[in-house]
Amino acid sequence: MVGAHPSRPAGTRWEPGRYHKFTDHRLRPALELLARVPIADASLVYDLGCGSGNVTRSIAERFAAARVVGIDVSSEMLARAAETPARIEWIQADVADWEPEQAPELIYSNAALHWIDDHVTLILRLFRFLAPGGCLAAQMPLSFSMPSHVLMRETLANGGVNGARLGDDALASAVARKWVLDAGEYYDLLAPEASSLDIWETEYLQRLEGDDPILEWVEATGLRPILNGLDGADRERFIEVYRERLRAAYPRRAGSHTLYPFRRLFMVAMRRA
Ligand SMILES: C[S@@+](CC[C@H](N)C(=O)[O-])C[C@H]1O[C@@H](n2cnc3c(N)ncnc32)[C@H](O)[C@@H]1O
């Protein structure tokens, strides 16, 4: 059983259906990360925060001889993962206090570690779980300063009637947490122990279709704590005000699409053999 954890204030309940609306855009960075993993063979591979397993299946294809295990805290995501037959083991666990059964050659994590409080300490801990010569590969979104996420926090702070705040202190402080640090901080963390360390950022100019595609995008991910943390009337009010602000910040282009620039941080760290 998975207990409540402070990294998921207000309960970050996931909806796999929403998450898969923009599958191509979400999958691309995951596969680009996997392509940078410089090991040829593995006997044990973990995908942490595997979600509904889209990426885990690609990992299992790449490491055909390995035992591949997908770990996630969300029963909704794991139920979706299990719908597609695969040789992957799906395990429900909180990565914050997870330990591998034995030292793996690869620990992979796409768009998940930033959800966990003090993920910096966690990253070093995960790195130390690796077998000699093993690889830690992770990707996290650099969304904190993007207009969509700044507007999220602003709307929580002043989106109520007459500029009132929506939600309580716990929600405000959960949403104010800077999810992902600057690249140099991960470098300083891992460089002393890594035999090689590759950290890079990519900004994708995402072209999204639909009436309010950026709202739909964040509803599946970064907006989850707010959606889960506000009750009925406040949630409706939040969405109404936030939607208008998003429309102004990201105007729709001719031809009914919207551009959503999205920056991501990648790291591939190798443990000494
Ligand atoms: C944005 S989704 C990414 C899913 C998958 N890695 C992908 O790329 O499609 C983030 C996932 O991290 C999981 N997650 C968040 N916090 C977690 C934790 N503490 N332990 C395990 N999984 C967690 C969520 O349940 C969710 O499935």
The ligand as a Tripos MOL2 file, in Angstrom:
@<TRIPOS>MOLECULE
LIG
   27    29     1     0     0
SMALL
NO_CHARGES

@<TRIPOS>ATOM
      1 C1          4.4220   13.2160  -16.1590 C.3       1 LIG1
      2 S1          4.2060   11.5430  -15.7070 S.3       1 LIG1
      3 C2          5.4980   10.7480  -16.6580 C.3       1 LIG1
      4 C3          5.1920    9.3010  -16.9380 C.3       1 LIG1
      5 C4          6.2220    8.5580  -17.7840 C.3       1 LIG1
      6 N1          7.5410    8.5940  -17.1980 N.3       1 LIG1
      7 C5          6.2470    9.1220  -19.1790 C.2       1 LIG1
      8 O1          7.2390    9.7370  -19.5530 O.co2     1 LIG1
      9 O2          5.2630    8.9280  -19.9230 O.co2     1 LIG1
     10 C6          4.8640   11.5270  -14.0750 C.3       1 LIG1
     11 C7          4.7080   10.1970  -13.3760 C.3       1 LIG1
     12 O3          5.4820   10.2340  -12.1820 O.3       1 LIG1
     13 C8          4.7710    9.5020  -11.2040 C.3       1 LIG1
     14 N2          5.2400    9.8970   -9.8760 N.ar      1 LIG1
     15 C9          5.1810   11.1160   -9.3040 C.ar      1 LIG1
     16 N3          5.6680   11.0880   -8.0530 N.ar      1 LIG1
     17 C10         6.0520    9.8050   -7.8310 C.ar      1 LIG1
     18 C11         6.6420    9.1290   -6.7210 C.ar      1 LIG1
     19 N4          6.9300    9.7860   -5.5900 N.pl3     1 LIG1
     20 N5          6.9020    7.8120   -6.8380 N.ar      1 LIG1
     21 C12         6.6030    7.1350   -7.9740 C.ar      1 LIG1
     22 N6          6.0490    7.7230   -9.0540 N.ar      1 LIG1
     23 C13         5.7790    9.0470   -8.9920 C.ar      1 LIG1
     24 C14         3.3320    9.8680  -11.4490 C.3       1 LIG1
     25 O4          2.4400    8.9600  -10.8390 O.3       1 LIG1
     26 C15         3.2780    9.8800  -12.9680 C.3       1 LIG1
     27 O5          2.8960    8.6370  -13.4930 O.3       1 LIG1
@<TRIPOS>BOND
     1     1     2 1
     2     2     3 1
     3     2    10 1
     4     3     4 1
     5     4     5 1
     6     5     6 1
     7     5     7 1
     8     7     8 2
     9     7     9 1
    10    10    11 1
    11    11    12 1
    12    11    26 1
    13    12    13 1
    14    13    14 1
    15    13    24 1
    16    14    15 ar
    17    14    23 ar
    18    15    16 ar
    19    16    17 ar
    20    17    18 ar
    21    17    23 ar
    22    18    19 1
    23    18    20 ar
    24    20    21 ar
    25    21    22 ar
    26    22    23 ar
    27    24    25 1
    28    24    26 1
    29    26    27 1
@<TRIPOS>SUBSTRUCTURE
     1 LIG1         1 GROUP 0 **** ****
